[in-house]
Amino acid sequence: MSDQYRRAQADPEEIIKAARRRARAASSRRRGLVGDPSDAPVFEGNLAVQPAPVEAPAANPVEAPTRAPAAPQRETVVIPRTKTSERTSAKPAPEPVEVPRPAFVGGIVGLVVAGIVGLLLLNSVINEDAYHLQDLRSQGGDLDQTEQALADELTNLNSPNNLQAEATRFGMVHPEKVTFLYLPGGETIEMPWNEE
C-alpha cells in the first residue's frame, strides 16, 4: 500500500490533550470578554464543572443538621468528532511489517503443488485397487464356472446307469441271491436277485 493512501491514526492521548487545550482557550476568551470571574462555572469542554452550592452557616450550630458537602455536579458535553489530523500533530502509524513476498508465495505454491501431487498419488492408488478388484472378480467368475462343471461331472458319474457300466467294466456280476438282515430280531431273509 502506498503512503498517499495510508490514513494517519490519531493517538487517543493527543486527542484528549487537544480537547483540553480547546476548553482552556474557550474559557480564556470568555474571561477576556466578560471579566475574570474565577468562580464562574465552565460549561464547555472536558473540564465543564459546576461549583457546589454554598450554604450559609446556621445561627445556632446545635439546631443545624450536619450535612456532608454535596459532590460537585458535572455536565457531560459530547465533543463531535472532527478531523484532528489537520489540527494536531498525530503520531504517524507504524510501518506495517512486510513479510518477504517470495518466501510467502513460494510456500503457498509449494503447498498447492504438494496437494496436487498427493491427489494424483491417491487417485493412482485407487485406480490400481480398482484394476486388482476387477481381476479378482473375473477370477471368481472363472472359478464359479469350473465349480459348476465339476458338480455336473460328479452328478453324471453318480447316476445308476454310469455305476452299472463301471461295475461291469471292473468285472462285477449280479448275485444270485440277496440277503436281508433285520436287526431287532437278527433274522436274515434270502431272496433271489431282482433286476428292478
C-alpha positions in Angstrom: 0.0 0.0 0.0 1.5 3.4 -0.9 1.9 6.2 1.5 -0.6 8.5 -0.1 -3.5 6.1 0.6 -2.4 5.3 4.2 -4.6 7.1 6.7 -2.9 8.6 9.8 -4.1 7.2 13.0 -4.6 9.6 15.8 -3.3 8.8 19.2 -6.1 8.9 21.9 -3.8 10.9 24.3 -3.2 13.5 21.7 -7.0 13.9 21.1 -7.6 14.4 24.9 -4.8 17.0 25.1 -6.2 18.8 22.1 -9.7 18.9 23.7 -8.3 20.3 26.9 -6.4 23.0 25.0 -9.6 24.0 23.2 -11.5 24.1 26.5 -8.8 26.3 28.1 -8.8 28.6 25.1 -12.6 29.0 25.1 -12.6 29.8 28.9 -9.8 32.3 28.4 -11.7 34.0 25.6 -14.8 34.2 27.7 -12.8 35.6 30.7 -11.4 38.3 28.3 -14.9 39.3 27.2 -16.8 39.0 30.5 -14.1 39.8 33.0 -12.3 37.4 35.3 -14.9 35.7 37.4 -12.7 33.0 38.9 -15.7 31.1 40.5 -17.8 31.1 37.3 -18.6 27.6 36.2 -17.1 26.2 33.0 -19.8 24.9 30.6 -17.6 23.7 27.7 -15.1 21.0 27.1 -14.0 18.2 29.3 -13.4 20.5 32.3 -17.1 21.6 32.5 -17.9 21.6 36.2 -20.5 23.5 38.2 -19.4 24.7 41.6 -21.0 23.1 44.7 -23.8 25.2 46.2 -22.5 27.1 49.3 -24.8 27.1 52.3 -24.9 30.0 54.8 -23.7 28.9 58.2 -26.5 28.4 60.7 -27.0 30.8 63.6 -27.3 28.0 66.1 -24.9 25.2 65.5 -27.0 22.8 67.6 -30.1 23.3 65.5 -28.4 22.9 62.1 -28.2 19.4 60.9 -24.8 18.2 59.9 -24.7 17.6 56.2 -21.9 16.3 54.1 -20.9 18.7 51.4 -22.5 17.9 48.1 -20.3 16.4 45.4 -19.8 18.8 42.5 -22.1 18.1 39.6 -20.6 17.6 36.2 -22.2 18.3 32.9 -21.5 15.8 30.2 -20.6 17.5 27.0 -20.3 15.5 23.8 -17.5 16.7 21.6 -18.2 16.0 18.0 -15.6 14.1 16.1 -13.6 16.3 13.8 -10.6 15.8 11.6 -7.9 16.1 14.2 -5.1 15.1 11.9 -5.0 18.7 10.5 -5.1 20.5 13.8 -3.0 18.2 16.0 0.3 16.6 15.3 -0.7 13.0 15.5 1.9 10.3 15.5 2.1 8.6 12.2 1.0 5.0 12.1 3.8 2.5 12.4 5.0 1.0 9.2 3.4 -2.4 8.5 5.7 -5.4 8.9 6.4 -6.6 5.4 6.8 -10.4 5.0 9.3 -11.4 2.4 6.9 -12.0 -0.5 9.0 -14.5 -2.5 9.1 -16.8 0.6 5.4 -16.5 1.2 4.5 -17.0 -2.4 6.9 -19.9 -2.6 5.3 -21.5 0.4 1.8 -21.2 -1.0 2.9 -22.6 -4.4 4.7 -25.4 -2.6 1.5 -26.3 -0.6 -0.6 -26.2 -3.8 1.9 -28.4 -5.7 2.1 -30.9 -2.7 -1.7 -31.1 -2.6 -2.0 -31.8 -6.3 0.7 -34.4 -6.2 -0.9 -36.0 -3.2 -4.3 -36.1 -5.0 -2.7 -37.7 -8.1 -1.0 -40.4 -6.0 -4.2 -41.1 -4.2 -6.1 -41.3 -7.5 -3.5 -43.8 -8.9 -3.6 -46.0 -5.8 -7.4 -46.0 -6.0 -7.3 -46.9 -9.7 -4.7 -49.7 -9.1 -7.0 -51.2 -6.4 -9.9 -50.9 -8.9 -8.0 -52.9 -11.5 -6.9 -55.5 -8.9 -10.6 -55.8 -7.8 -11.7 -56.3 -11.5 -9.1 -59.1 -11.9 -10.3 -60.8 -8.7 -13.9 -60.6 -9.9 -13.0 -62.2 -13.3 -11.0 -65.0 -11.5 -14.0 -65.5 -9.2 -16.3 -65.9 -12.3 -13.9 -68.4 -13.8 -13.7 -70.4 -10.6 -17.6 -70.5 -10.4 -17.8 -71.9 -13.9 -15.2 -74.6 -13.0 -17.1 -75.5 -9.9 -20.3 -75.8 -11.9 -18.6 -78.1 -14.5 -17.1 -80.3 -11.8 -20.5 -80.6 -10.0 -22.2 -81.6 -13.3 -19.5 -84.2 -13.9 -19.9 -85.6 -10.4 -23.7 -85.8 -10.8 -23.2 -87.7 -14.1 -20.7 -90.1 -12.5 -23.2 -90.9 -9.6 -26.0 -91.8 -12.0 -27.2 -95.5 -11.8 -26.5 -96.2 -15.4 -23.0 -95.0 -15.1 -22.4 -97.0 -11.9 -23.6 -100.2 -13.6 -21.4 -99.6 -16.6 -18.3 -99.0 -14.4 -19.1 -102.2 -12.3 -19.3 -104.3 -15.5 -16.1 -102.8 -16.7 -14.3 -103.9 -13.5 -15.8 -107.5 -13.8 -18.6 -107.3 -11.2 -21.6 -109.5 -11.8 -25.1 -109.7 -10.3 -25.5 -112.0 -7.3 -28.0 -114.9 -7.5 -29.4 -114.2 -4.0 -29.7 -111.2 -1.9 -29.6 -111.5 1.9 -31.6 -109.0 4.1 -30.8 -108.7 7.8 -33.4 -107.4 10.2 -31.7 -106.0 13.2 -34.3 -106.1 16.0 -34.5 -109.8 15.9 -31.4 -110.6 14.0 -33.2 -112.8 11.5 -32.0 -113.0 7.9 -34.1 -113.5 4.7 -32.6 -114.5 1.4 -34.4 -113.5 -1.7 -33.5 -114.1 -5.4 -31.9 -111.1 -7.3 -34.5 -108.9 -8.9 -33.4 -106.8 -11.8 -35.7 -104.0 -10.8 
